[in-house]
Amino acid sequence: MKPRNPNHKPWTQHDDDFMRDNYKRMKRAEIAEKLGRSIPSISNRAVILGLRVSKPARWTPEEEEFLRKNWRSMTITKIAKKLGRTWDAVEVKAGPGRLNLGPQVDPRKWTGQEIGSLLDIDRHVVLRWIEKGLLKARLAPLEGRKIYQVTTRELLRFLKENPDRWDARRCPNLVYDIEEKQDKAVFEEREISLEERKIPEELKENFNKFIAEVAVSIAVSQKSLERDNWFEKKLAQDRKLAERRFRKWTPEEDMRLAMLFKRGKTYGEIGAIMGRSAEAVGNRLKRINVWEILEREVIAI
C-alpha cells in the first residue's frame, strides 16, 4: 500500500464550499493561495466536485463573438459568469495564441487614454504623471502593450491635489462624467448580484427595475451629501488663466514656438507670448525637432 503523503491536507466542508462559490469567479492560483494548496490540487478537486470536466467544452462561435464584443467593457469575472466558464478559461481564450484580445481593462477603472479624453489633454501628459509617480496606477493584468489603470478615488485625489496640472475649462462636465462611470460600475455589480439570486423568471424584469431604482436613489443621495464645490472653485480660477493653457499644440503654434526659440527667447518669455506655461513650452520643445520645422518653413517659402 502506498504510504500517505504527510503533507497532504484533507479537504473540509469549508474548503469545498469555498470552491463551489469561487471556482468560476477567481483564478485557480488565487484559490490555491486562499486555501493553502497547490494549483493541481485545486484542479483535481474541481473535477471531483463537478465544477470542471476533464476536457473543457469547445468554444462556440457565439461565445467567441461575445468575448470579443465585451472584452473591453466587462470584467473577466462577469464574462465568465455570463458564459458559464471559469476565470482562467476566459483569460486563456482571450490571450496570446488564441483570440489575442490584448490586456483586459477593468471598466471600473480609468486608462491613461480615458483620463486624457476626460481632461481633454494629450494622453502622453497623463503617462508622464504616472511615470513620475504623481498619479498612482497599475498595469492591466494580461501581457501585451502597457495599459495603466487608475481608480476613481486616486484620480480625484490627483485632480484635487494638483490643480495646476489641468484646466477645468477643458472639461466642464468632469464631475458628471466621473459619476457616470461610477454608476455603470454600480449597475454592473448589481446585475451580478441579481443573477446570483433565485428569482422566478416571470419576476426578474420587475425586480431588476426595482434594484436599479434603489441603486440610483442611493447614488443620488450619496452624491448630494458628498459633493463639494472644489470643481466650481477650480473652474472659476482657470477662467482667469491664459487661453491656450493645456490646449493641444497646432502645427502653426509649433512653427511659432520654433521661431521664438531660435531668437533666443526663454521658456517663460515664449510662454507669455503664446499663452502657455514655461513648463508646457519646455515639454513641447522636447517632443519636436525645431530645426526640421524651420527647414520646412524655408523650403515652403
KAPE-V441141 format. One record per backbone hydrogen bond with DSSP energy under -1.0 kcal/mol. CO is the residue of the C=O (numbers start at 1). NH is the residue of the N-H. If there is no record, write none. Layout:
# KAPE-V441141
CO:NH, CO:NH
This chain:
# KAPE-V441141
5:8, 12:16, 13:17, 14:18, 15:19, 16:20, 17:21, 18:22, 19:23, 22:25, 22:26, 27:31, 28:32, 29:33, 30:34, 31:35, 32:36, 32:37, 38:42, 39:43, 40:44, 41:45, 42:46, 43:47, 44:48, 45:49, 46:51, 46:52, 47:50, 60:64, 61:65, 62:66, 63:67, 64:68, 65:69, 66:70, 67:71, 70:74, 75:79, 76:80, 77:81, 78:82, 79:83, 80:84, 80:85, 86:90, 87:91, 88:92, 89:93, 90:94, 93:99, 94:101, 95:98, 95:100, 106:109, 110:150, 111:115, 112:116, 113:117, 114:118, 115:119, 116:121, 122:125, 123:127, 124:128, 125:129, 126:130, 127:131, 128:132, 129:134, 129:135, 130:133, 138:149, 147:140, 149:138, 150:110, 151:155, 152:156, 153:157, 154:158, 155:159, 156:160, 157:161, 158:162, 162:165, 167:170, 171:174, 173:177, 174:178, 175:179, 176:180, 177:181, 178:182, 179:183, 180:184, 181:185, 182:186, 183:187, 184:188, 185:189, 186:190, 187:191, 188:192, 189:193, 190:194, 191:195, 192:196, 194:197, 197:199, 200:203, 203:207, 204:208, 205:209, 206:210, 207:211, 208:212, 209:213, 210:214, 211:215, 212:216, 213:217, 214:218, 215:219, 216:220, 217:221, 218:222, 219:223, 220:224, 221:225, 222:226, 223:227, 229:233, 230:234, 231:235, 232:236, 233:237, 234:238, 235:239, 237:240, 238:241, 242:245, 244:247, 250:254, 251:255, 252:256, 253:257, 254:258, 255:259, 256:260, 257:261, 258:262, 259:263, 260:265, 261:264, 266:270, 267:271, 268:272, 269:273, 270:274, 271:275, 271:276, 277:281, 278:282, 279:283, 280:284, 281:285, 282:286, 284:288, 289:293, 290:294, 291:295, 292:296, 293:297, 294:298, 295:299, 296:300, 297:301
